[in-house]
Amino acid sequence: QVQLVESGGGLVQTGGSLRLSCAASGSMFSRTVMGWYRQAPGKQRELVADITSGGSTNYADSVKGRFTISRDNAKNTVYLQMNSLKPEDTAVYYCNLDYKPDIRTFRYWGQGTQVTVSS
């Protein structure tokens, strides 16, 4: 069973920075896509960024140029560096891992970490 443990959320002022970390257990880390999603009150959960095991990245338009996703396969950890934060970035951020051994996809979620950006 895969477990994802997130850390790094908190309260920051507009224009500030935070770095989120997500450590994954399990031995399939090299055949995964890992990402960060967020959910603001009253809104649907949305993709923020994801990264394949080979290092290919994908970002939501709203965070391009401000957020950077990276991963350390040796540590089974994915990071989200968030710069130039805005109040609209306030949300619960969830780490996600998709394991694709074949045509199947197994999806796992972290418990979520709150990010609050004050104006």
Buried (B, 14 or more C-beta within 10 A) or exposed (E): EBEBBBEBBEEBEEEBEBBBBBBBEBEBBEEBBBBBBBBBEEEEBEBBBBBBBEEEEEBBEEBEEBBBBBBEEEEBBBBBBBBEBBEEBBBBBBBBBBBBEEEEEEEBBBEBBEBBBEE
